Amino acid sequence: MTKPPAPKRHLPTSPFKAPVAPAPKHFAVGDQVTHDMYGLGRVIGIETGVAALVDFGSEQVRILVPYAKMTKL
């Protein structure tokens, strides 16, 4: 197995702007969401900074931060 390449660091002397980190996603209980793997669901619980519990109808799934595959509708 090979490791993914390390992210390039920004040098202070670089003429280019430093890359901006994406803002963290925030969800609240009752938000309707979509997930790339599970489909449509509704947030039924939040563990602040750790995970969100989402009801997708057929199952309840605990989605961990950074919620890469989940978006709010």
Secondary structure as UniProt FT lines:
FT   TURN            12..13
FT   TURN            29..30
FT   STRAND          32..35
FT   TURN            36..38
FT   STRAND          39..47
FT   TURN            48..50
FT   STRAND          51..55
FT   STRAND          60..64
FT   TURN            65..66
FT   TURN            68..69
FT   STRAND          70..72
//
